[in-house]
């Protein structure tokens, strides 16, 4: 059995499952939500709020430790009390340490002419130091094959000489199975031992150890059986140094259900440790991905990310896990969970990628996190992470439109503000409902259609008694607009009587939106100091209205009205006044 050769329209992370289209089409006639009522039951505890969003990853491992990379990791550090998991690609790839979009290298493994092995952890140290020093933890993606471990068949991968291609190795030879699984095991064990010595057991115990990335497509040029065997060897290498280490995989794409099923059957049959199961999902594959034409030209067709597609793929993988009782409730790690793909394509490749600049993306992300939490509960599963495969890109134009948290000059994009809002949610989830929500239980009824416009809510309670509610209006159509805002009544019950400080923060076209300011300034690519200052002034999370005090009576209830444009998300926080 060999891995199927991808067709030309397959891209890393894109599902071959066609139960849902590859993107959400635009429908200018779709109905709006005229009004909505949200109910937050502050005294109805729904369990710990799993902080799915505290996880990021990216291809460009060598940008982890740049000044901008370190600064961004520090920004994430301000949004968590326990640290994010950070998953860079290419730690075992050979190279000079120079990173480019969609490529990097840790340059660890080397053999001399006699076959003697040496390990160079210089780049690994720079990378993991930056992550740990910012208060985060590593999800160690053990990939890919070093140049000195390539098998003979890697020579079959020929490339045409070109100034844009370094060599056949960078073009894909790294995706072949290592020629010597024993030396691979030793490499894995050496990395584990080095990390244990450098960072200590307490820190390394928080890490996750995962083999490869998306072995069901062209990231792996071996057979599934070769991969399963390599996983067993890899787990053995990690556990030989760290007996309690959390090892897992296989990090398949959203279309990799059969590969996942085979992997779990193998590990179960051979008693190979699996502490978590990982897989990916992407919300859109625009057609075509890249348009060649005048700079900044329109998209051939108006397309958007599909939350339904993502939820369908996640549900498919959770149900594969459920086929194996021992694995059903293991932590499910969706360690690439993104609205679009690939990360380095931009508005200039296909104008549909513009959503990655705008308020549409952070509202989509808030919605998606809530829906994944609901889906995990509905399936009796244990989804622990939904990783944004996003970081930043060197050499960009301002608001290039890539999937990233920053644009040129380190300017923060609206997307980052979704994570600021999510960070303000408390430790416990509380029951909250909306009469205009589109539930995950309707996934089958959708029959491939996009998620319609909705108003929904995710609410929490903190140890200090604060109650927070994320309330949004969104549809899976970035081109759908509305002339008027939707009035949303937010009824909060179950509060202790007394005074509360109410804060109301908002992400929409006019708030928490550096992109809007940039556009209003004429979209300058060489902004003046004054223009850049004006853009930066609006890049953070902003209040819609000044904080005010509200009084809750003996009935423990308060009612608020929020007007939501399309798209928009509000964060309402009621904090007891001591």
N, C-alpha and C positions, 0 to 999 in steps of 0.2 A: 504494500500500500504506500503510495507516494502522495506528497502534498500537491494539491491541484495547482496548476499554473494560473496565476491571476490574469483576468482579462484586462484590457487596457483601461477600462473605466474603474478599476479597483484601486483604491488608495489606502495607505496605512490607516487602519482603524475603521474602515467603512464596511458595514455589514453586507453580506451577499443575500441576506434574508429580505425578501421582497413583500412581506406581509404589510409593510408600510412603505410608501414611496421614499425616495432618497432625499426628499426635502418637502417642505410645505408650500404649495402654490398660493399665490395671492388671489383673494376673492373680495373685490370691492363692494359686493352686495351682501356680505355676511352681516347678520344682525348684531346690534350692540346690546350691551346690558344697560337697561334704562335706569335701574335703581337696584340696590342690594341691601341686605341686612346681615350683619355679622354678629355672632354671639360668642363671647369669650367667657368661659366658666372658670374663674380664677381659682376656685376651691375644688375643682375636679382634676386631680392629679392624673396625668396620663403616662407617668414614668419618666426616666431620665431622657433628656433631649440629646440624642446622638448628634454630635457635631461633625456631620458628614463632610462639611466643607473645609475642614482644617487639614487640607492635603493639596499639594501642588506638585507638578512635575514638568519636565521640559527636555528637549533634545540637546540643547546647547550647554553641556556640562561645564565647559570652560568659561562660561559667563557667570557661573555661580559666584566666583570669587573676584569679579571685577568690582570697582567701586559702586557701580550702579546695581549689580547683583547683590552685593552685601547690603546696600541700602534697602533694597526691596525685601530681602529676607528680614531685615530689621523692622520694616513696616508690618509684615505679617506677624512678627513677634509681639507687636503691640495689640494684636487682635486675638490673643489666646492666652490662657493661663497654663496650658499644658504643652504647647508646641504643636506645630504642624508636622506631618510626615512629608518629606521632600524626596522625590524620585527622579533623579537625572538618568538619561540614557548614556550608553557608550563608555562605561567606566573601564572595560577591558579592551576597548579598541586601541589600535596602535596609531601613533601620529605625533605631531610636533607640539601639541597643546594649543594649537590655534583653532578657535571655534568659528564656525560659520553657520548660517541658518540651516537647521535640520541635520547638523553634524557636529561631533566633538570627539574627544578621545582622552582617556585616562592614562594610556601609554604605560601600562604596568608590567607586562610580560615580555621578557627578552631571552633569546638563546644565542650563544656564540657559535662559532664554526664547528665546535666539537659537540654541540648540543647541550652544553651546560646552561642551566636556567638561572636568571637573576630577576628580581622584582624591584621595580622603581615606583615608590608610592608618593612621589613628589606632588603630582597633580591630584591624586586621591586626597592627600592631606590638605591641600589648598581648598578642595571642594568640600570635604566633610567638616573641616574646621569652620568654614563660613556658615555652614548649616547649623552646627552644634553651638557655635558662639552666639548665634541669633536666637537660641532657645528652642531649636527644632530638633527633629529626629530623622534619621535616614531610612527611607525605604530603599534597600540596596538592590538595585536591578543588576543581577550578575550577567552582564552581556557586553559585548558580543565576542566573537572569536578573534584573539590577537593574531597579527600577521604571522608570527613565528609558530602558531599552532594550526595554520591552515592545512586542510587535507589536500592531497594531490588533485582531486576533482575540482578544486577551486580554480585551477588553471583553465577550466572549460569556460569560465565566465570571461569572455573577451569584450573589451570596450574599444570604441573608436577613439584614437588619439584626438584630444581637443583641449584647448586652453581652459575649458570649464570643468574638466575632469582630471583630478590628480592622478589616479591610477585605478586599476581594476579593483584594488583593495577597497578604496573609498566608494567605488561604484557598486559594491555589494559582496565582495568575497568574504567580508566579515560575517555574512549570514550563513556560511557553511558550518556544519558541525565541526568541532575541534577534532584534529586527527588522532589525539591521544587523550582518552577520557581520564586516565590516571594523572596526567600532567594538569588537566583541567581541575580535577579534584584538589590537587596540591595547590593550585593557584587560588581556588576558593578558600581553602583552609588558611593559606598564607594571608589573604586579605582579612579574614575573620580574626586571626591572631594579631595582626597589626592593629586593627581597629580596637580590639580588646585592650591591648597595651596602651594605645594612645588616648582612648576616651573612657576607659574603665567599664567595669561590669554593669554598674548601675545605669549608665547611659546606653550602652549597647543592648541591654536587655529590652529597651523600648523600641529597638529597630525591627523591621521586617526584612526578610531575605527572600528574594524572588528570582527565579530563573527566567531570563530572556524577556522578550517582548513580542507579542503577536506572532507566535510560531505557526499559526494556522494560515498565514499568508507569507509574502516573500521575505519577511525578516528571518525565516528559517528555511534553508534550502536542503534540508534532510527529510527523512520520513517522520511521521508521528512517533513510530516506535523508537527511532533514534533519540527523539526528544525525551520520551518517557524515561529511557535508560539514562540520559544525561541528567534528568531531574533527580533520579535516585542517587547518582554519583554526587551531584551538587549538594543535596540534603545531607549526605554522609559527610562531605567535606566541611560544611558549616557546623554540623552537630559534633564533629570530632574536636572542635575547639570550644564551641558554645552549646553544651548539651541541652540547654533550655531555650535555644533560639527558636523564633517563630519563622518557619519556612513555608513557602507556598507558591502558588502559580495557578494556571499557566499564562495569565495575562493575554487571553485570546481576544480577538475582535468581537464586535457585536454579532457577527455571522459565524462564530466559531463554536457553535453548540456541539457539533459532532466531535470536534477535537477535544473539547472540554470533557465530554462524556467518556471518550477513550482514555483521557488522562486520569480521570477519577477511577475508572475501572481498573486501570493499571496499578495505581497507588494502593487501592484497596486490596487487590489480589496479591500484591507483593509486600504489603505492610510497610509502605514507604510513608514517612511522616508528611502530613499536610495540616498546617495550622490555620491557614486561610486560603480562600479561593479567590482568584483575581480574574477580571475580565473588563472589557471596554465597551463603550458606546459613543456614537457620534450622531448628532442631530440632523446633519445635512451633508450632502455631497452635491454641490451646485453643478449644473450642466450647461456649458462646460466649466471645468474648474478655472481654466485660464482663457481669457479672451484676448486675441491679438487685434489691436485696433488703436484708434487715437487715445492718448493718455486720458484716463478718467472717464472713458466712454460708458454708456449705459449698459446694464446687464441685458443679455439676449432675452431672458424671461425673468419675471419677478418671482423670486424664490426666498424662502426663509427656513430657519431650523424647525424641526418637528419634535416637540416634546413627546408626542405619542410614539414616534419611532424609537426614541431613547428608552422610554418605559417598556415598550414591547421587548426590546433586546435585553434589558435587565431582567424582566420577568422570565424570559426564555431561559436565561442562565440560572436564575434561582430555581426554576423547575427542574433543570438538569441536576443541580445539586440535590434537590429533594428526592431524586431517584435513588440516592445513596443515603440511607438513614444516618450513617455516621457523619456525613458531611452536610446535612440539611441546614443545621444551625451554626455551622462554622462562620466566622467573620467573612462576609463577602466584601471584597475590596474592588470597587469600580475605579481602578487607578488610571483611567483616562475617561473622562465624562464631560464631553464638550459639545457645544451647540453646532460647531462647524469643524471642517478639516480641509486641508492641513493647516497647521498653526501659522506657517510663514506666508501663506497666501493672503492677499489683501484686496482692498477696494480696487486697486489698480489691476489686479488679475481678473476679478469679476466683481462688478459693482454691488452684488448682493452681500459681499463681505462687509459692507458699510455698517451693518448692525453691530460689529465689534467695536465701533467707535461711539455708539449712541446709547441713550437711555434704554433702548430695547433690550440690550444684553443683560444688564444687572437685574432688570425685572424678570426676564426669562430665568435667570439663575436662581433668584429667590423662589420663584414658582417651582422650578425643577427640584430643588432641595426638599421642599415640602412634599411633593408628589413621590419622591423616592422614599422618604420616611413612611408615607402612607402605604406605598407598595410593599415595603419590607414587612410592615405589620400585617397587611392583608395576606401575604404569602407565608406568614409564620417564619420569616427569614431573619437574617441578622446583618443587614447592610451596615457597614461601619465607616466606609469612606467613599466619597464621590469626588475624585481628584480633578481639579482644573488643570489641564495640560497647557499651562500658560505661564510665561515669565516676562521676558522683554526681548527686544531685538536691537542689536547694534546696527547703525547705519541707516535707520529709517528716516523717511520724511515725517513731518508732523501729521499725526493721525493717518498713518499709512493704512490702517484697517486690519492689521494682523491680529491674531488671537493672543493678546498680551494685556498685562496690567498697566504698562507704561507706554508712552509714545516717545518721540524724539525729545531730547533735553530732560528726560526723566519726568515729564509731565504725566500725572496720573489720569487714567481714563475713567469714565463713569463706572466701568465694570468693578473696579476696586471698591467702590462704595457699597456694592452689594455685600461684600465681606465685612465691611465696617458695620453694616446693619445687622447681619447675622451674628457678629461678635457680641452685640448688645443683648441678645436673647439670654434668658436665665438658664439655670441648670436643669430645671424640670419643665417638661412639656405639660400644658394644660389643654383640656378639651376646648376646641373652638370650631365653629361651623359657619358656613355662608350659604345663603339660599340661592346664590348665583355661581357656585363652584362647579367645576367639572371634575368629578371624582375618578380615581384610578380604577374603580370597579366598572367604569364604562369603557374600558380599553377595547374589549371585544366588540361592543356595540359600535365603536367608531369605524370598524371595517376599513381601516386604511385612511380615513379622513383625518385632517389636521385637528388639533385641539382648538375648540372655539373660544371666543372671548369669554372671560370669566372674571369674577371677583372672588378671591379666596383669602385665607388667613392662616398664619402659623403663630401660635401664642405660647408664652412661657411664664414661669414664675421663678424668681431668684430667692436666695436664702434670706435676703433683707426684706422680703415681702413685695419687691417690685414686680409688676406685671407688665410684660411687653407683648405687643401684637404687631406682626408684619401683615399689612393688608395691601393687596395689589389688584390692579386691573391689567389684563394682558390677553393677547391672542397670538397664535402662531402665524402671524402675518406682519412683518415689519413695515409693510406699506399701507396697512389699514389705519386710517385716522378717524377721529371723531370731532365734530364741531363743538360738542359740549362735554363737560365732565359728568361722570356718573356719581350721584349722591349715594354715599354708603353710610348707613346708620350702624354704629359699632356699640353694641350693648355689652357692658362688662358687669358680671355678677360675681358674688362670692368674695367680695372685698371686705376687709375689716373696716369698720366705721372710722372716720377721721379725715385728716387733710392729706392730700396727695399733690405732688408736683408733676404736672403733665408736660412732657416734651413731645414734639412732633417733628420728625425729620422726614425728608422727602427726596426721592430721586425721580425726576421727570425731565422734560425738555428744558425746563427753566431753572431747575435746582440740582445742585451737586453734579454739575455737568460742564466740564472743561471744554468738551467738544463744541457745545453750543456757543460758548464765548469765542472760541477760535473762529467759528463760522461767522459770527457777528462782526468780527474784526477783519473779515475779508479772506479768511483761510490763509494767513501768511505762512510761507515756508521759511522766511527769514524774519521772524518777529523781532521787533525792537524790544529793548529792555522793558519798556512800559507795557507793551502788549503781552510779553511773557509773564510779567507780574500780574496782569489782569487775568490771564488764563489760570495761573497757579492759584490765585485768590479764590477761584470758584471750583477747584478740583476736589476738595474734600466734601465730607458729608455736611449738608446744610439743613438748618431748621426752616420749616415752612412758615412757622409762626413763633413768636416768643413763648418761652416757657411760662406756664401759669399754674395757679393753685386751684384745685377743685376739691369740693367737700363731698364725702361719701356718708350718707346717712345710715341709720340702723338697718335698712334693707340691703346694704352692701352692694348697691348698684350705681352705675353711672352710665350715661348714654352720650355718645359723641357723634358728630356728623363730619364725614370726610368726603371731600369732592375729589374724585380721581380722574384725571385725563387719561388718554390712552397713548402709550403705556405709562404706568406710574406705580410706585410702591411707596407706602408710608410706613414709618416705624413710630408707633405710639407707645410711650413708656409712662406708667403711673408709678411714681416712687413715693413711698410713705414719708411724710414730713415728721421728723423726730422732734 
